């Protein structure tokens, strides 16, 4: 029960724990998952005192208190400004060498350049200069200024999977990994995944500051343990994709203490051993890929027997219904806008009433917008069929 009490309070789901500051909401969870644009809004609004699409947009694009960035597990996150350096140096830059080699090989194989790395460096410099002149730009607009970005690459030549891609998207992606550019406002509605690019040092004043990787990992572990601890070391390793040695060093650096989790060794911050008060009954409808269920690898203590219906075969979770720290069902938006719910357990009349109220609130908040999860799950498909 202690872990469920902490989940309700620290993930801003229990009564009285909501906030209207997007950065505070994201920081509570060490970041919001952003692979699916709709998830950011739905995850944030369920944790806000006065939720609205406009309030989330304001934090994302007007106040700029958060940054959309590639982070842990090569996954897109929304991170508060205070965590951006730790995420960048502790997670994002760990992807750079592999991503750079892949692009260089593609460029060389396609005959674009004999030295793909040197080609990228030159084009990236030219691209950043063009972006500074414009202030912000779409990938297509930048291609007008940098002719080399108009090149096309053919992948898997001669194979059934042969396909052609534009080099511009790969260049901008890698520049994002480097921390030279960031994604700004989308071109379409709030569920669009096409963004305008900005120089990173204009979005994050002065740019992302330097930080030793070991120090960055220490900061990230402290934040993760506060949100998701106590938890097994394996959960932290899965969430970060660090090596065992890096995980152990970071746990030691924060002074993590080993505790018993029903026969499994777990870790918690040394100054966070006191029990958390029961937050009382609460319910919540969380969207696909919400950071709460995606914060752990071992989920049986809150998921129960419902994995098969709520996850796709790649490990992506769909929309879920929660009651007092446990997953008890799933939900989906139907084509007519109705938020359909399906309970997998009997949770009583009062809890069900709260869930129905929240489903109506979601339908009202999103209005005429229709969103389909990027990763479909069995129960979600069933509810919209």
C-alpha positions in Angstrom: 0.0 0.0 0.0 2.9 2.4 0.7 4.0 2.4 -2.9 0.4 3.2 -4.0 0.1 6.0 -1.5 3.3 7.5 -2.9 2.1 7.1 -6.5 -1.1 8.9 -5.8 0.5 11.9 -4.1 3.8 12.3 -6.0 2.3 11.7 -9.4 -0.3 14.4 -8.7 -3.2 12.0 -9.1 -4.7 11.9 -5.6 -7.1 14.5 -4.3 -5.3 17.8 -3.4 -2.1 17.0 -5.3 -2.8 18.7 -8.6 -0.9 21.7 -9.9 -1.4 24.2 -12.7 2.3 24.8 -13.5 3.2 22.5 -16.4 6.9 22.5 -15.4 6.0 21.4 -11.9 3.8 18.6 -13.3 6.5 17.4 -15.6 9.1 17.6 -12.9 7.1 15.5 -10.6 7.4 12.6 -12.9 11.0 13.2 -14.2 9.3 14.2 -17.5 6.2 13.6 -19.5 6.2 11.1 -22.3 5.9 12.9 -25.7 6.1 10.2 -28.4 2.4 10.7 -29.0 1.6 14.5 -29.0 -1.8 14.0 -27.4 -0.2 12.2 -24.5 1.5 15.4 -23.3 -1.8 17.3 -23.0 -3.8 14.4 -21.6 -1.1 13.5 -19.0 -0.7 17.2 -18.0 -4.4 18.0 -17.8 -5.3 15.1 -15.5 -2.8 16.5 -13.0 -3.9 20.1 -13.2 -6.2 22.0 -10.9 -7.7 24.0 -13.7 -7.0 21.9 -16.8 -7.3 23.2 -20.4 -5.6 22.8 -23.7 -4.6 26.5 -23.6 -2.9 26.1 -20.2 -0.7 23.3 -21.5 0.1 25.2 -24.7 1.0 28.3 -22.7 3.6 26.3 -20.7 4.9 24.6 -23.8 5.2 27.4 -26.3 4.6 30.8 -24.6 6.2 30.6 -21.2 8.7 28.0 -22.5 9.1 26.4 -19.1 9.7 23.0 -20.6 11.6 21.5 -23.5 10.6 18.7 -25.9 13.7 16.5 -26.3 14.9 13.0 -27.0 15.7 11.4 -23.7 15.7 8.1 -21.8 15.3 4.9 -24.0 15.5 7.0 -27.1 12.0 8.3 -26.3 10.7 11.8 -26.6 10.0 13.6 -23.3 8.8 17.0 -22.1 11.3 18.1 -19.5 11.2 21.1 -17.1 14.1 23.5 -17.7 15.8 22.6 -14.4 16.1 19.0 -15.5 17.1 19.6 -19.1 20.9 19.6 -18.4 20.7 16.4 -16.5 18.6 14.7 -19.1 20.8 16.0 -21.9 24.1 14.9 -20.4 22.8 11.9 -18.6 20.7 10.3 -21.3 20.4 12.2 -24.7 24.1 12.5 -25.4 24.6 8.8 -24.8 22.7 8.3 -28.1 24.8 10.7 -30.1 27.7 8.4 -31.2 25.4 5.7 -32.5 23.0 8.1 -34.3 26.0 10.0 -35.8 27.5 6.8 -37.1 24.3 5.7 -38.6 23.8 8.9 -40.5 27.4 9.0 -41.7 27.0 5.5 -43.1 23.8 6.3 -44.9 25.4 9.4 -46.5 28.4 7.4 -47.6 26.4 4.5 -48.9 24.2 6.8 -50.8 27.2 8.5 -52.4 26.3 11.9 -50.9 29.8 12.3 -49.3 33.0 10.3 -48.9 33.1 11.5 -45.3 29.6 11.5 -43.9 30.6 12.9 -40.5 32.3 15.9 -42.1 29.4 16.5 -44.4 27.0 16.5 -41.5 29.1 19.0 -39.5 29.3 21.4 -42.4 25.6 21.1 -43.2 24.6 21.4 -39.6 26.6 24.6 -39.2 24.9 26.1 -42.3 21.5 24.9 -41.1 21.9 26.5 -37.6 23.0 29.8 -39.2 19.9 29.8 -41.5 17.7 29.0 -38.5 19.1 31.9 -36.6 18.4 34.2 -39.5 14.8 33.0 -39.6 14.3 32.8 -35.8 12.3 29.5 -36.2 11.5 27.4 -39.2 10.0 24.2 -40.4 12.2 21.5 -42.0 10.8 22.4 -45.3 11.5 26.1 -44.9 15.1 25.4 -43.9 15.6 23.3 -47.0 15.0 26.4 -49.0 18.0 28.0 -47.4 20.3 25.0 -47.3 20.3 23.1 -50.7 22.1 20.1 -49.3 19.1 19.3 -47.1 17.0 18.6 -50.2 18.9 15.4 -50.9 17.2 12.1 -50.8 18.5 8.8 -49.4 17.5 5.4 -50.6 17.5 2.8 -47.8 17.7 -1.0 -48.3 18.4 -0.8 -52.0 17.1 -3.8 -53.9 15.3 -5.2 -51.0 11.5 -5.6 -50.4 11.9 -2.9 -47.7 13.5 -0.4 -50.1 12.4 3.2 -49.2 13.4 6.8 -49.9 13.8 9.4 -47.1 14.8 13.0 -47.0 18.2 13.7 -45.5 16.7 16.9 -43.8 14.7 15.0 -41.2 17.8 13.0 -40.2 20.0 16.1 -40.0 17.5 18.0 -37.8 17.0 14.9 -35.6 20.7 14.6 -35.0 21.1 18.3 -34.3 18.4 17.9 -31.7 20.3 15.1 -30.1 23.4 17.3 -30.0 21.3 20.0 -28.2 21.8 22.6 -31.0 18.1 22.8 -31.9 14.8 22.2 -30.1 11.2 21.5 -31.3 8.8 24.4 -30.9 5.1 24.9 -31.7 3.5 22.3 -34.1 2.3 23.3 -37.5 -1.2 22.1 -37.0 -3.3 21.4 -34.0 -2.2 20.3 -30.6 -2.1 16.7 -31.7 0.2 17.4 -34.7 3.7 15.9 -34.7 5.3 18.3 -37.2 7.1 21.1 -35.3 8.9 24.3 -36.0 12.6 24.3 -35.0 14.4 26.8 -32.8 18.0 27.4 -31.9 18.4 25.7 -28.5 20.3 28.6 -27.0 17.3 30.9 -27.8 14.7 28.6 -26.2 16.9 27.7 -23.3 18.6 31.0 -22.5 22.3 30.6 -23.0 22.0 27.1 -24.2 22.1 23.8 -22.3 24.9 24.3 -19.7 27.7 21.7 -19.4 27.4 19.0 -16.8 29.6 15.9 -16.1 27.7 12.8 -17.2 28.1 11.2 -13.7 26.7 14.3 -12.1 23.8 14.3 -14.6 23.0 10.7 -13.8 23.0 11.4 -10.1 20.5 14.2 -10.5 18.3 12.0 -12.7 18.4 9.1 -10.2 17.4 11.4 -7.3 14.4 12.7 -9.2 13.4 9.3 -10.4 13.6 7.8 -6.9 11.5 10.5 -5.5 8.8 9.9 -8.1 9.1 6.1 -8.5 10.9 4.8 -5.5 11.1 2.5 -3.7 11.8 0.4 -6.8 14.1 -2.4 -7.9 17.4 -1.5 -9.5 16.2 -3.3 -12.7 13.4 -0.7 -13.0 15.9 2.1 -13.0 18.2 0.4 -15.5 15.3 -0.2 -17.8 14.0 3.4 -17.5 17.4 4.9 -18.2 19.0 2.3 -20.4 22.3 2.8 -18.5 24.8 0.1 -17.8 24.6 -1.7 -14.4 27.8 0.0 -13.4 26.4 3.5 -14.2 23.2 2.7 -12.3 25.1 1.4 -9.2 27.4 4.4 -9.2 24.4 6.8 -9.4 22.5 5.0 -6.6 25.6 5.2 -4.4 26.1 8.9 -5.2 22.6 9.8 -4.1 22.9 7.7 -0.9 20.1 5.3 -1.9 19.0 2.8 0.7 18.0 -0.8 0.0 14.6 -1.8 1.3 12.5 -4.9 1.0 9.7 -5.0 -1.6 7.9 -8.2 -0.8 11.0 -10.3 -1.2 12.7 -8.1 -3.9 15.4 -5.6 -3.2 14.3 -2.0 -3.8 15.9 1.4 -3.4 14.7 4.6 -1.9 16.4 7.9 -1.1 18.1 7.9 2.3 16.0 10.9 3.5 12.8 9.4 2.2 12.2 6.5 4.5 9.2 7.8 6.4 5.8 6.4 5.5 3.5 8.5 3.3 0.0 9.3 4.5 -2.9 7.6 2.8 -4.2 10.2 0.3 -7.7 8.8 0.4 -9.7 7.4 -2.5 -8.9 8.7 -5.9 -9.5 7.7 -9.6 -7.9 8.8 -12.8 -8.0 8.2 -16.5 -4.4 8.2 -17.8 -3.6 8.4 -21.6 -1.5 6.1 -23.7 2.2 6.1 -22.7 1.5 8.1 -19.6 4.7 8.4 -17.5 3.2 6.8 -14.4 2.8 3.2 -15.8 5.8 3.7 -18.1 8.1 4.6 -15.1 8.5 1.0 -14.0 9.4 -2.2 -15.8 8.0 -4.5 -13.1 4.3 -3.4 -12.9 2.4 -6.3 -11.3 1.9 -4.4 -8.1 -0.4 -1.9 -9.8 -1.2 -3.7 -13.1 -2.4 -7.0 -11.8 -3.6 -9.5 -14.5 -4.5 -6.9 -17.1 -1.3 -6.7 -19.2 -2.6 -8.6 -22.2 -5.5 -6.2 -22.8 -3.8 -2.9 -22.0 -0.4 -3.2 -23.7 0.6 -3.8 -27.3 3.2 -6.4 -28.3 6.0 -3.9 -28.1 5.4 -3.0 -24.5 3.5 0.3 -25.1 0.6 0.9 -22.7 -2.8 2.2 -23.9 -5.3 4.4 -22.0 -5.9 3.2 -18.5 -8.3 3.7 -15.6 -6.9 3.9 -12.1 -8.4 3.6 -8.7 -6.3 4.1 -5.5 -3.0 3.3 -7.1 -4.1 0.3 -9.2 -5.1 -0.1 -12.9 -8.7 -1.3 -13.0 -9.7 -0.8 -16.6 -9.2 1.1 -19.9 -10.8 3.8 -22.0 -10.9 5.2 -25.5 -12.2 8.1 -27.5 -14.8 6.9 -30.0 -15.3 8.6 -33.4 -18.2 10.6 -32.1 -16.0 12.0 -29.3 -17.5 9.9 -26.5 -15.0 8.7 -23.9 -15.8 5.0 -23.6 -14.8 3.3 -20.4 -14.4 -0.4 -19.6 -13.7 -1.6 -16.1 -11.8 -4.9 -15.6 -12.6 -5.0 -11.9 -15.5 -4.2 -9.6 -14.5 -1.0 -7.8 -17.8 0.1 -6.3 -20.4 2.7 -7.2 -18.6 5.7 -5.9 -15.4 5.0 -7.7 -17.2 4.3 -10.9 -19.2 7.5 -10.6 -15.9 9.4 -10.3 -14.5 7.7 -13.4 -17.6 8.6 -15.4 -17.3 12.2 -14.3 -13.7 12.3 -15.4 -14.5 10.7 -18.8 -17.0 13.4 -19.4 -14.5 16.1 -18.4 -11.9 14.7 -20.9 -14.5 14.8 -23.7 -15.3 18.4 -22.8 -11.6 19.4 -22.6 -10.6 18.0 -26.0 -13.8 19.2 -27.7 -14.0 18.4 -31.4 -10.5 17.0 -31.6 -10.2 13.3 -32.3 -7.0 11.4 -31.4 -6.0 7.9 -32.1 -3.2 6.4 -30.0 0.0 6.0 -32.0 0.3 2.5 -30.5 -3.1 0.6 -30.5 -3.9 -1.9 -27.7 -6.5 -4.7 -27.6 -8.9 -3.0 -25.2 -8.6 0.4 -26.9 -9.4 -1.2 -30.3 -12.3 -3.1 -28.8 -13.9 0.1 -27.4 -13.8 2.0 -30.7 -15.0 -0.9 -32.9 
